[in-house]
Amino acid sequence: MAISIKTPLSRESAKKLKAGDSCLISGVIYTARDAAHKRLCELIAQGKELPLDIKDSIIYFVGPTPAKPGQAIGSAGPTTSYRMDAYSPDLIAIGQTGMIGKGKRGPEVITAMKQYGAVYFGAIGGCGALLSKCIKKAEVIAYDDLGAEAIRRLEVEDFPVIVIIDSNGNNLYETGREAYLAQKNK
């Protein structure tokens, strides 16, 4: 059974989630890829205000395709998350509680997640057209010059994800592999 999550995602709520939990997210999430993350971290380093409220936010690592008539957004599948590894610890430190992407995360990101109470969700790659049906509204809020990589504010309903790494550092990519190998070797 999936856990329903309503954003914003507080640190307390994030800490209740466990690696392997299936979740359905509803509310507001933001999009940002590496170019936008770099700009956000430059603002943090300069002590300037960010173009979004990062506290208790979830950022989806996606560069969606243009919307067709009658759609809020085009195909919106996750991008590879390790490209944000250089930037994610800084955003987590100032309040970000969730990230959605695909693939592994580096040790610095996992350390920040454990220290501050954040989670990493996985969305299924290759299902961008299906995932876009859960996005009810999309608007560019920053860095329009980045095109598909601009920061967008998305209103989502029952957006399906799985907790890959929880706030204790438990990693489904590792535990799932271990469980498979244990079962295989019986």
Secondary structure by P-SEA (a helix, b strand, c coil): cbbbbcccccaaaaaacccccccccccbbbbbcaaaaaaaaaaaaaccccccccccbbbbbcccccccccccccbbbbcccccccccaaaaaaacccbbbbbccccaaaaaaaaacbbbbbbccccaaaaaaaaccbbbbccccccccccbbbbbccccccccccccccccaaaaaaaaaaaaaac
